[in-house]
């Protein structure tokens, strides 16, 4: 039928749109870019959805399982920071509360198991200090309101050895100028609710 396109071949008599090929190329580029972009997800909750109580101070206070893909070529290590920008009250936040700091995660690792920590972490992975002044995961424990929890994954072009249980700020200084890609997953939690 005149005017139809079949693949990339022009049908005789069909009108040529000057925008067609640039748009097709742009859509193809975006699909390839998005499929290769660093992404982090959890089987426990969707982006923007409530974090199940099991992973909070009202439950077992264990870390949720995390999965990621799209680690760029040239990445030498990964880092993970989990924090809450809504502390202490989302209506009047005063600080960012840090829940978990991990770094030197091997770049071929594609996720973390539920409740992982210490010796069970992937070989070479090191832990920093959270805002409870402890090493390891501390789950959501908001005093008031519904808080947001950001699980931020960084692809780094080097190893970050030489840090001794760094805080989030110390890790961020060490990563400065070395971040190849970044992805985030956001969950929420409100005291007494999932």
C-alpha positions in Angstrom: 0.0 0.0 0.0 1.4 3.4 -1.0 2.5 5.6 1.9 3.5 2.6 4.2 6.9 1.8 5.5 8.2 -1.7 5.7 11.4 -1.8 7.9 13.7 0.9 6.5 12.8 0.5 2.9 10.9 3.3 1.3 7.7 2.3 -0.5 7.4 3.9 -3.9 5.1 6.9 -3.8 5.3 7.2 0.0 5.9 10.7 1.4 9.3 11.0 3.0 9.3 12.7 6.4 12.5 14.6 7.1 12.3 13.8 10.9 11.7 10.0 10.5 15.3 8.8 10.4 16.7 11.1 13.1 13.8 10.1 15.4 14.3 6.4 14.7 18.0 6.8 15.4 17.4 8.8 18.6 14.9 6.2 19.9 17.4 3.4 19.2 20.2 5.3 20.9 18.0 5.9 24.0 17.0 2.3 24.2 20.6 1.2 24.0 21.7 3.8 26.5 18.9 3.0 29.0 19.4 -0.7 28.7 23.1 -0.2 29.6 22.6 2.5 32.3 23.4 1.5 35.8 20.2 0.5 37.7 19.5 -0.7 41.2 16.3 -2.5 42.3 15.0 -4.6 45.1 12.7 -7.6 45.0 11.4 -6.4 48.4 9.9 -3.1 47.2 9.4 -1.0 44.1 10.8 2.5 43.5 8.9 5.0 45.6 6.9 2.3 47.5 7.0 1.5 51.2 9.9 -0.6 52.5 8.4 -3.7 54.3 8.6 -3.6 58.1 10.9 -6.6 58.1 13.8 -4.3 57.0 13.2 -1.7 59.6 13.7 -1.2 63.4 10.1 -2.3 63.9 10.9 -5.7 62.3 14.1 -7.8 61.9 16.2 -4.7 61.0 18.0 -6.6 58.2 19.0 -5.2 54.9 16.7 -5.9 51.9 18.0 -7.8 48.9 19.4 -5.5 46.3 20.0 -6.2 42.6 21.8 -4.1 40.0 22.9 -4.2 36.3 24.5 -1.9 33.8 27.9 -1.5 35.5 29.9 0.5 33.0 33.2 -0.8 31.5 36.2 0.5 33.4 34.5 0.3 36.8 37.0 -1.0 39.4 34.7 -1.0 42.4 31.1 -0.2 43.5 30.0 1.8 46.6 26.6 1.8 48.2 25.2 4.5 50.5 21.8 4.3 52.1 20.5 7.5 53.7 17.3 9.4 54.8 17.2 13.1 53.9 14.0 13.7 55.9 15.4 13.4 59.5 14.1 14.0 62.0 10.8 15.2 60.6 9.9 15.3 56.9 7.9 18.5 57.5 11.1 20.2 58.8 14.2 18.1 57.9 17.3 19.1 59.7 19.8 16.5 58.5 20.5 13.5 56.4 20.7 10.3 58.5 23.0 7.6 57.1 21.9 4.0 57.4 24.5 2.0 55.5 27.9 2.6 53.9 29.6 -0.1 51.7 32.6 0.3 49.3 35.1 -1.6 47.3 32.3 -4.0 46.2 33.7 -6.0 43.2 32.3 -4.7 39.9 31.2 -8.2 38.8 28.9 -8.5 41.8 25.2 -8.0 40.7 23.5 -7.6 44.0 23.4 -8.2 47.7 21.4 -10.9 49.5 18.8 -10.1 52.2 20.3 -9.6 55.6 23.9 -9.6 54.3 26.7 -8.1 56.3 30.2 -8.6 57.8 31.9 -11.8 56.6 29.0 -12.6 54.3 29.6 -9.6 52.1 31.2 -10.2 48.7 35.0 -10.8 49.0 36.9 -7.4 49.2 33.8 -5.4 50.2 34.4 -3.0 53.1 31.9 -1.3 55.4 31.8 2.2 56.7 30.0 3.7 59.7 26.4 4.7 59.8 25.0 7.5 61.9 24.5 5.2 64.9 28.3 5.1 64.9 28.1 1.4 64.0 29.4 -0.6 61.1 26.7 -2.3 59.1 23.1 -1.8 58.1 20.6 0.1 60.3 17.1 0.0 59.0 14.5 2.8 58.8 13.4 4.0 62.2 11.7 7.4 61.7 10.5 9.2 64.8 7.7 11.0 63.0 6.2 11.1 59.5 6.8 9.1 56.3 10.5 9.3 55.4 12.3 8.5 52.1 15.3 6.2 52.0 17.8 6.5 49.2 19.8 3.4 48.2 22.6 5.0 46.1 24.9 2.8 44.0 28.1 4.3 42.6 30.4 2.8 39.9 34.0 3.9 40.7 37.0 4.0 38.5 39.4 2.9 41.3 39.6 0.9 44.5 39.1 3.0 47.7 41.5 1.2 50.0 43.1 3.0 52.9 39.8 4.1 54.5 39.1 2.9 58.0 35.4 2.4 58.4 34.6 5.8 56.7 31.6 7.9 57.3 29.4 8.8 54.3 31.2 12.2 54.1 34.6 10.5 54.1 33.6 8.0 51.5 32.1 10.8 49.3 35.4 12.7 49.5 37.3 9.6 48.5 35.0 9.0 45.6 35.1 12.6 44.3 36.4 12.7 40.7 36.2 8.9 40.4 32.4 8.3 39.9 31.7 6.7 36.5 28.0 6.2 37.0 25.3 6.5 39.7 21.9 4.9 40.3 19.4 5.1 43.1 16.4 3.3 44.5 14.0 5.1 46.8 11.7 3.5 49.4 9.6 5.0 52.1 8.6 4.1 55.7 6.4 5.6 58.4 6.5 4.6 62.0 3.8 2.0 62.7 3.2 1.5 59.0 4.7 -0.4 56.1 
